[in-house]
Amino acid sequence: MFAHIEGRVAEKRAGELVIDAGGVGFLLACSHATVAAAPAMGERFRVYTHLSVREDGMELFGFSTREELSLIHISEPTR
């Protein structure tokens, strides 16, 4: 659904980033490597994304590189 989100880093927390893109704050679950790769708050950052939709909810994951993103596609079951 979303290939990537690019915008300003609004918040950085352990395991999470909020990227402000066009006035919308996207909460992304991220690895420690992605949070560490993110620039300081207020700086622009592109995050590659994966939207996980399950019966009990949805979660948006963010990755600093396409390579890190590709790891999640290997571990997901095929539909």
C-alpha positions as CSV (number, residue, x, y, z in Angstrom):
1,M,0.0,0.0,0.0
2,F,2.8,2.5,1.0
3,A,6.2,2.0,-0.7
4,H,7.8,4.6,1.4
5,I,7.1,7.7,3.5
6,E,9.3,10.8,3.3
7,G,9.0,13.7,5.6
8,R,10.4,15.3,8.7
9,V,11.3,13.3,11.8
10,A,8.7,14.5,14.4
11,E,9.6,12.0,17.2
12,K,12.2,9.4,17.9
13,R,11.7,6.8,20.6
14,A,13.0,3.3,21.3
15,G,11.5,1.2,18.5
16,E,9.4,4.0,17.0
17,L,9.6,7.0,14.7
18,V,6.9,9.5,13.9
19,I,7.4,11.0,10.4
20,D,5.4,14.1,9.6
21,A,4.6,13.9,5.9
22,G,2.1,16.5,4.5
23,G,0.7,17.3,7.9
24,V,0.0,13.7,8.8
25,G,2.1,12.0,11.6
26,F,2.9,8.4,10.6
27,L,3.8,6.2,13.6
28,L,6.2,3.6,12.5
29,A,7.4,0.6,14.4
30,C,11.2,0.4,13.6
31,S,14.3,-1.6,14.4
32,H,17.0,0.0,16.6
33,A,19.1,0.2,13.4
34,T,16.5,2.3,11.7
35,V,15.9,4.6,14.7
36,A,19.7,5.1,14.9
37,A,19.9,5.8,11.1
38,A,17.2,8.5,11.4
39,P,18.5,12.1,11.5
40,A,17.7,14.6,14.2
41,M,14.2,15.7,14.8
42,G,13.1,18.2,12.2
43,E,15.3,16.7,9.5
44,R,13.9,15.0,6.4
45,F,14.0,11.2,6.2
46,R,12.7,8.5,3.8
47,V,11.4,5.3,5.4
48,Y,10.5,2.2,3.4
49,T,7.4,0.7,4.8
50,H,5.4,-2.4,5.3
51,L,1.8,-2.4,6.5
52,S,0.8,-5.5,8.5
53,V,-2.9,-6.1,8.6
54,R,-4.1,-8.8,11.0
55,E,-7.4,-9.7,12.5
56,D,-6.5,-7.9,15.7
57,G,-5.1,-4.7,14.2
58,M,-2.8,-2.9,11.7
59,E,0.8,-1.9,12.3
60,L,3.0,0.2,10.0
61,F,6.7,-0.8,10.0
62,G,9.5,1.4,8.8
63,F,12.9,0.5,7.5
64,S,15.9,2.8,6.7
65,T,17.0,0.6,3.7
66,R,15.3,-1.5,1.1
67,E,17.5,-4.4,2.2
68,E,16.1,-4.3,5.7
69,L,12.6,-4.2,4.3
70,S,13.2,-7.2,2.1
71,L,13.9,-9.3,5.3
72,I,10.3,-9.0,6.4
73,H,9.0,-10.2,3.0
74,I,11.1,-13.4,3.3
75,S,9.6,-14.3,6.7
76,E,6.0,-13.7,5.8
77,P,3.8,-16.6,4.7
78,T,2.5,-16.4,1.1
79,R,-1.1,-15.7,0.5
